[in-house]
Amino acid sequence: MKKLIAGMIVFGSIWGFLECSLGDWLHQYNMSALMVVAAVFLMAVTRRMFAQPGMQMGMALIAAILRHFNPIGGACLVCASIAIVVQGLAFELIWVIPWHKYQSMTMKASMGVVSFYTIAAVSYLATQIFTPLLTATPHLSDLAGVMPKIFAHAFIAGLAGAVALPVAHTEITIHLNDRFYYPVAAAVTAVCWMAVIAGV
Amino acid sequence: MEIAEKVAVILAVLLLLVGAASSFHLQQIQKENEPLLEGDIITVNGKDMSMVKLFEACTQREVETVKGNYTGVPLACLINESGVAEPETHDYTIRAADGYEKTVQWDDMLNGIITEDRYTVFPTLPRAYWMHDVVEIEVK
């Protein structure tokens, strides 16, 4: 259990750090879909490693909190944090479906498309619904104009997911002695938080 | 191939088709809006207005945001220049070249600016409201 919580904190922190650095950079070039790909890939890898439902939701909450501490990306704190939490929630829901018992490449690639696409679309849609609700006046008519953009954004994530999910499910086992596991996890977590708070 | 695998494949193909069609649709919208971008035109309240003239008519302002400082003309000035009566009673839908749109209120228009490269900046709103390549402002 201790190992699981440490894993959740360290991977959640890595995710949050990536959102604050890589995510912000990708957003400038209209390539936010690639950040979703990285996030879902990280969740898929950790689910395979730890095999614990709920862990990825915890990671998402940590990443969302860390995103909130980012002094540089202040204007987008609300939408980015909402997107991260929704990504974690959508991942947990999709991973409840018992598709994992099918080990074929066809299933992994197809579910890669379905899961990455769905998570990207749902998280984008959630930001478009919840950000105005929390910060401004919501206008439902705005959603109609945004829907093609949401699907186009999810299309990129879906295509990448066809490759990323089979890769995430590749059996690679790294054994890290307990003596090193906790110090490494603590050090990586500390570096991520310090880098984000310092605005790196 | 088992039934579950077939369902997954069909679902994946369907989603990709929707995504591809949406990407194509966005490209078409972008193409339709190209003349506005190239002609330095912005449509406000159904009226085509020259960006150059608007920048001459309105006083530029620098706004401070958490993302840095931006200089442009107040969006409220664009609305006033277009001749909208009682501007404070309307909502405004700002539309980008790719069809992305967001509706804001008059108070936001007073705070927001549009830069020379058509980027709208609202210091008081989240970045979901900041838009590149703005081509139209619809008065509601």
Interface residues (C-beta under 8 A of the other chain):
Chain A: H27 N30 P71 I72 G73 G74 A75 C76 L77 V78 C79 W99 Y102 S104 T106 M107 A109 S110 M111 G112 V113 V114 Y117 T118 T127 Q128 T131 P132 T135 A136 T137 H139 S141 D142 G145 V146 M147 P148 K149 I150 F151 A152 A154 F155 I156 G158 L159 A162
Chain B: M1 E2 A4 E5 A8 V9 L11 A12 L15 L16 V18 G19 A20 A21 S22 S23 H25 L26 I29 T65 V66 K67 D91 T93 R95 D98 G99 Y100 E101 K102 T103 V104 Q105 D108 L125 P126 R127 A128 Y129 W130 H132
